């Protein structure tokens, strides 16, 4: 059983319109890449300031 076959160059056709469209297609305007958010630092600082303090060690006499 042969799973692949040899293709001669004469059998290959080129759709020049599709190729030109693929080459001139613009990139997507947005991506899912993480973006720097400066307001996030303020939220983290606020949460740090509002977090409860560690309990103090009991004093021994």
N, C-alpha and C positions, 0 to 999 in steps of 0.2 A: 504494500500500500504506500503510495507516494503522496506526502502531504504538501509538498511544494512543487512548483513547476517553474521552468526557466522561461522568462519573457524576453523576447527579442526587442531591440529598440524600435523596430517598425510598428510594433503593437501598442506603443505608448503614445497617447494623444495628449496635447497640452491645451487646456482651456485658458487662453491668454486673458480673457475678461476676468475670470475667477482669480487668476494669479495677480492681476493688477489690483483688483479690489482688496485682496488679502494684504498686499504690500502697502496700500495707501490707507488702510483702515486706521482711524485714530485710536489712541490708547483710551482705556476706561478713565473717566474723570475722577473716580473715587476708588479707593481700595480698602481692604480690611486691615491695613497696617495700623499698629498702635500709634496714636498721636499724642504729642506732649500736651498736657493739660495743666497749666500753671495754677489754676484754682484748686486743684487736688492737693497741693502742698498746704494751702491754708486750712482745708478741712482736716487733714491729718494733724496739723499743729493744734487746731482747736480741740480735737478729740484727745490729744495728749494732755493738754492743759485741764480738760474736764474729767480726766480719768481719776478714780479714787487713789489716794495715797496708800503706800504699803503700811500695814499695821506695825506699830513700834514694839520693840522688845519690852517685855515687862521689866521694871527696875527691881533689882534685888537689894535688900537692906542688910 
